[in-house]
Amino acid sequence: MKADAPRLSGLVGLLPTVVDARVRFIAWASLVIQLLLIGTGGAVRLTGSGLGCPTWPQCVEGSLTNTPEMGIHGVIEFANRALTGVVVLIAILAFLAVIRMRAERLDLFVITLLQGLSIPLQAVIGGITVLTGLNSYIVGLHFLVSVALVVLTAMLVFRVYYGPRGAVMSMPRWYTALAYLTSLLVAMTVIVGILTTGSGPHAGDADTPRNGLDTDFLQHLHSWPAYATLGGTVLLVLGAFTVAGTNARLRRFTLILLAVELVQIAVGITQARLGLPEVLVGAHMVLAGALVGAMTVVVLSLRSAVVEPAAAASDAPLLADRV
């Protein structure tokens, strides 16, 4: 054991002590794998492979992996489960990447810790999904947790590039309120979208019952907060280019948010008119994750370590608020 101590100490010494290229790469990997997981989860559902592995935690009684008799559906479902191993590896690497800087960057430590703790939570919800025969509300909860993890990992990417939470609000009060209102509209769009999907044809298995809600009505209801989100985003972009001062990243991120929304709306309208083809529905799901991630970094960009000139001139009392 004593002989192993210098070796262990040497390995620990290789871990980052400041945010460098390795930390940034792992942060991006954390975000990308969560979006990929949404995509593969969608593939499971859209190909009718939700019960390709009919039990949990084993794939089939007596085997952790799929068997040839289970066909393509077993392959697809097991591949989605196997991706969890990659998620675990990235979560461990992310945690190790920041552990030596936990005193200076507690924010990164907490985010990566929560990322790791989310893995057993997702696994349990996934297991309940299978054991309840793909109950649409449990499937929706599974997706919501994935969306929450996109928020968390988008925050991780933002923090490794721009540092800890800013001390002051760098934008006028009206702009901050608009950004939070738009983020609420994004959340409403996602939730209604989950209910809409739960009432539609893509249940994950041919024998799975739907939630019984009116699909046509929900499609219209889903569009209302989506268009309201677009309107709020247009105002955020205009505001970012008129009162954002030196906050260049806010201008950049609001444009990215607007671009994601335009693509998302285009895909949503097209899939509805074409009868919900699987490829477009899957793309719509991944874009929902990208939308939430983009909205997250816009909200995070409202704060700054220093007072922005435009905000100082338009809303001085607000900038005195300290957190």
N, C-alpha and C positions, 0 to 999 in steps of 0.2 A: 504494500500500500504506500509506503514511504517513497518507493522508487517511482510510483505513478504520480506523486504530487508535483514534481517539476514539469512533467509532461502536461498535466492538467492546467498548471499555472501558465504554461506556454500557450495552450489553446485559448485560455481566457484572455491572455494578452493580445491575441489576434482580433478580439472583438472591438468594434468601433468605440471610440470615446467621444467623437463628434459626428455630426451628420455629414456623411460623405457620399460618394457615388454608390457605394454598396447599400447604404441605408435607403437612398432614393430608389434604387432598383427594386429592393424588396418591398418598399411601400407601393410602387406601381404594380408589382406582382400581386400584392394583396388585393388591390382594387380589381385588376384584370381577372383574377381567378373567381372573384365573387360574381362578376358579370358573366363569365363563362359558365359558372354554376347555374345561373338563371337560364342561360341558353340550353344547357344539357337537360336541366329539369323540364324546360319547355318541350324539348325533343321527346322526352319520355312520355309526356302527356299527349303531345300531338300525334305520336305514332301509335297510340293505344297501348303503350308498354308499361303503364302505371302498375300493373300487377304482373309484370314479366318475372319479377321475383315475388312470389305470392306470400312470403312470410318475412319476418324480421326478428332478430338481426341476421339470421341465415337467409340465403337467397331462396333455398328450397329445403325442406326437411332433410337433414343429414349432410348438407353442403353449404358452405359459405359462398361459393361461386355458382354461377349459372351452369346448367348442364346442356349438352347438345339437344336433348329432347325439348327444351324450352324454346328453341328457335330464336329468331331475331329479336323478339320482344325481351327475352331473358338477357340477351347480349346488351341491348340498349339500357335496360334498367340496371344491370350489374355495372356497366361502364359508368353510369351516373353515380352509383354508390362508391365505386373505386376512386372516383375523382376526389372523394373526401380525403383520401390519403395524401393527395397533393395539397389540399387545403390545410391539412394538419402540418405538413412539412413547412409550408410557407408561413403559417402562424408561428411555429417554433422559431424559424429563422428571423421573423420580424421581432419577436420578443427578445431573442439573443442579441439582435442588432442594436437594441437601445438600452439593454440592461445596465451597461457600464456608465451610461449617461443619465441614469434615472434621477439623480439628485438635481441635475441642471435642467433636465427635460422630463419632468414628471408627466407632462401631457402625453408624450410619446409612449412612456411606460404604461400608463393607464389604458391608452387606446389599444396597444398590442396585447395587453392582458385581457381586455374585454373581447378582443378578436379571438383569442385562444379559448376563452370560456364559452364562446358562442357555439363552438363545434359540437360539444355533447348536446347542447340544447337543440341544434338543428337535427342531429342524429335521432334524438328522441321524438321530435315532431314528425320526422320522416317515417319513423317506425310506426307511430300512431296513425299516420296517413295510410300506410299499407294495411295495418290491422283493422282499420275502420272501413276498408274497402273503398278508399279514395273519397272519403267524405269531402264534399266541395268546400266546406268551411275550414276544415283542417288543412286542405291543400292551399287555401287562401292564406291561412296563418303561416304556413311554410314559406310562401312567397313573401309575405310581409317581413318575416325575419331576414330573408335574403336582402330585401330592400333596406332594412335597418343596417345590415352589414355593409351595403354599398355606401350608406351615409358615413359609417364609421371609417371605412378604408379610404373614402374620398377625403375625409378629415385628416387621416394619416398622411396622405400625399401632400395635402395643403400645408400641414404643419412642418414637414421635413423641408419644404422649400421656403416657407415664409416665417417660420419661428412660432413661438408660443402665442397664446391669445393676446391680441392687442389690448392696450390699457384703455383706449378711448374709442368711442364711435366716431368714425371719420366722415360720416355723411349726415345731412340734415335729418331732422326727426321724421319728416314726411316720407323721405326716401327709405329710411329704415322700416317704417311702418308698412310701406308698400312692398318691400322685400319679404317681410314676414307674412303679409297677407298672400303674396304670390306663392310662398312655400306652403301655406295652408291649402291653397287651391291645388297645388301639385299633389299633396297628400290625399285630398278628396278625389282627385282624378284617378289616382292609383287604387284607392279603396273601391270606388264604383266600378273601375275596370275589373277588379277581382270578382266582384259580384256578377258582372256581365259575363265574364268567362265561365263562371260557375253555373250559369244558366244555359250556356251555349252547347255546341255539339262536341267540343273537345274535352271529354271527361277523363281521358287517360285509360279507359277500358270500356268496351262495348256494353257491358252490363252494369256500369256505374250509374246510379240515378243522379239527376241534376238537382239544383237547389229549388226548382219549382217557380222561380221568378220569371217575369215576362221579359224575354230577351230583347224584343224590339223596343220596348219602353226603356230598358236599361241602356241600350245603345245610344238612344237620344239623351238620356240623363247623363251618361258618361261624357258626352260631347260638351255639355254645358260648362263644367269646371275646366275642361280642357281649353275651350276657347277663351274663358275668363283668364286662365293662366297665360295664354298667348298675349292677351291685352295687357296684363300686368307686366309681362316681360318686355313688351315694346316700350312701355313707359320706363322700365328700369334701364333699358338701353339708352333711351333719350336722356334720362337723368344722368346716367354715368358719363355721357359725353358733354354734359352742360354744367354739372355741379361737382363732378368727382375730383376736381383739382389734379393732384399728382397721382391719384390712385389709378394707375394704368392697368393693374391687374383686374380691377372691377370692370373696366371697360371691356377687357378681353374676355372675362368670364361671362358677362351678360350677353355678349355676342355668341359665345359658344352655347349658352343656354337657349338663346333664340334659334340657333341653327338646329339643335337637337329637337326642339319643339316643332319646327316646321317639317322636319323629316318624319317625326312621330305622327303628326297630324296627317301628312300625306299617306303614310303607310296605313293609318287607321281608317281613313276614308276609302282607300283602295281595297283593303281587306273586307270591309263591310259590303262594298259593291260587288266584289267577286265571290261572295259566299264564304268568307273566312278560310282561305287556303292556308294550309299548315305553315308554309314557309313564311308568309307575311305575318301570321299570328305569332310565330316564334320571334321574328324580328321586332314586332311590336313589344313583346315582353322584355327583350334585351334593351330596347330603346327606353322603356320605362325605367329600367335601372340607370341608364345613362342620364336620363332626365333628372332623376333624384340626385345623382352625383353632381351634376352641373349646378343644380339649385343649391346644394350644400356649400359648394365653394363660393357661390355668389354671396350667400349669407355670411360666411366666414370672412369675406373680403370687406364687410362693413366696418370691421374694426382695424385699427392701426396702432402701431407703437408710438406714433407722433400725431399731432393735430394737423389735419389737412387744411390748407388755406381756404378752400371753398366752403367747407363746413364751418370753419371758425368764423367766417364772415356772416353766414346765414343762420347759424344755430349755436351760438357760443355757450348758452347754458347747458345744452346737451353734451357738449364736449368736455364739460367739467366733471361729468359722471365717471367715476372710477369703479373698476371691478376687481 
